[in-house]
Every structure is written in C-alpha cells, then in structure tokens.
C-alpha cells in the first residue's frame, strides 16, 4: 500500500498578488498550509493539534499569474523519523508544476516538547494501518 496523498484546490485571492502581477512567493506557504491542515484532519489522527513546524522549504518552478483563480496542492508524507516527519507539497496551476514544498513537522506533547511519533500515527500517515 502506498502512502496516502490528498489534493486540495486553494483559491488564489487578490491579496495573494504582488506588484509584478503574480502570486507573491510568501503565499505559497499559505497554500501549502491550507492543504496540509486538510491532510492532517484526514490522516493525522491525534497529531492534528500536536505538531509544530520546524522547517519549511519551497522550490519555485514557475510563476502563478494574476489570472489564476486557484491552484491544486497535493500533500503526502515523504518520511517519518522518531519525533518528526516530512510532508511534501506539490503545487500545480492548470497542469503545470509551479512549486515543490517540504515542511518538517515535529510531534509534541501538551507542553509543546518533542515526543516520539507512535506506531499508530506512523501507520496512519503512511497508509499502512
């Protein structure tokens, strides 16, 4: 069984644009967050409120012009370590890959300290349980 993925259509708002007439680079992180939250509700189980962002990276591959109404963001888990996992975000505009993002999330306890990812959480995120 392959790891689950989930595609979310995210609306591009006028406020996402910059003076050059395309989506500002910062907004890609917002698009990824919207899709990641939906993914976590679907596959994250008890992790939903218990993760912190430790790292973000985005490879910008093409502009998203002001004429774009929405982008599709496909989210999947690339890898899982002891306390953290890497979430991949493929951002697509009308069939063109415009960005690839990766976010490292850390599982945390009630005091926001790192805790091990449980076997149940690992299986759910990887689609093996």
C-alpha positions in Angstrom: 0.0 0.0 0.0 1.4 3.4 -0.9 1.4 6.4 1.4 -1.8 8.4 1.2 -2.0 11.7 -0.6 -4.7 14.4 -0.8 -5.2 17.1 -3.3 -6.8 20.4 -2.2 -7.9 23.2 -4.5 -6.9 26.5 -3.0 -8.4 29.8 -4.1 -6.0 32.5 -5.3 -7.1 35.8 -3.8 -6.3 39.3 -5.0 -4.4 39.8 -1.7 -2.0 37.0 -2.8 -0.7 39.0 -5.7 2.3 41.4 -5.7 3.0 44.5 -7.8 4.6 42.3 -10.5 1.2 40.8 -11.3 1.8 37.3 -10.0 1.4 35.4 -6.7 3.9 36.5 -4.2 6.4 33.9 -3.1 5.3 34.0 0.5 1.7 32.9 -0.4 2.9 29.5 -1.5 3.5 28.7 2.2 -0.1 29.7 2.9 -1.4 27.5 0.0 0.6 24.6 1.4 -0.7 25.2 5.0 -4.3 25.2 3.8 -3.8 21.8 2.1 -1.7 20.4 4.9 -4.3 21.2 7.5 -6.9 19.3 5.4 -4.5 16.4 5.0 -3.8 16.3 8.8 -7.5 16.2 9.5 -7.9 13.3 7.1 -4.8 11.3 8.0 -3.1 12.8 11.1 -5.4 11.4 13.7 -4.3 12.6 17.2 -1.5 14.6 15.6 -3.8 17.3 14.4 -3.2 19.7 17.3 0.1 18.2 18.4 2.6 19.3 15.8 4.9 22.3 15.3 6.5 23.4 12.1 10.3 23.0 12.4 11.4 23.8 8.8 9.9 24.9 5.5 11.4 25.0 2.1 10.0 25.8 -1.3 11.4 25.4 -4.8 9.6 27.8 -7.1 9.4 26.4 -10.6 7.0 28.8 -12.4 5.0 32.0 -11.8 1.4 31.8 -10.9 -0.1 34.7 -12.9 -2.8 37.1 -11.6 -5.3 35.4 -14.0 -5.2 32.2 -12.0 -8.3 31.5 -9.9 -7.0 28.5 -7.9 -4.1 26.1 -7.6 -4.1 22.4 -6.6 -1.9 21.3 -3.8 -1.2 17.6 -3.3 0.1 16.7 0.1 1.8 13.4 1.1 4.2 12.2 3.8 7.7 11.6 2.5 9.4 10.2 5.6 8.9 9.8 9.3 11.7 9.9 11.9 11.5 9.4 15.6 9.8 12.7 16.6 9.3 14.4 13.2 8.1 13.8 9.7 8.5 15.4 6.3 5.4 16.5 4.4 5.7 17.1 0.6 3.5 19.7 -1.1 3.2 19.7 -4.9 1.6 23.0 -6.1 0.1 22.8 -9.6 -1.5 25.6 -11.7 -3.6 24.3 -14.7 -1.4 21.2 -15.0 1.9 23.0 -14.6 4.0 22.2 -11.5 4.7 25.7 -10.1 6.3 24.8 -6.7 7.5 21.9 -4.6 7.4 22.4 -0.9 8.6 20.4 2.1 7.7 21.0 5.7 9.2 19.2 8.7 6.7 18.8 11.4 7.6 17.7 15.0 5.1 15.8 17.1 4.8 17.5 20.5 3.2 16.8 23.9 0.9 19.1 25.9 3.9 21.2 27.0 5.0 21.6 23.3 8.0 19.4 23.8 9.0 16.9 21.1 7.6 13.4 21.6 8.0 10.2 19.6 5.6 9.5 16.8 3.5 6.5 17.8 3.3 3.4 15.7 -0.4 4.1 15.2 0.3 7.6 14.0 3.1 6.3 11.7 0.9 3.7 10.2 -1.9 6.2 9.6 0.4 8.7 8.0 2.0 6.1 5.7 -1.3 4.4 4.9 -0.2 1.1 6.3 -2.7 0.9 9.2 
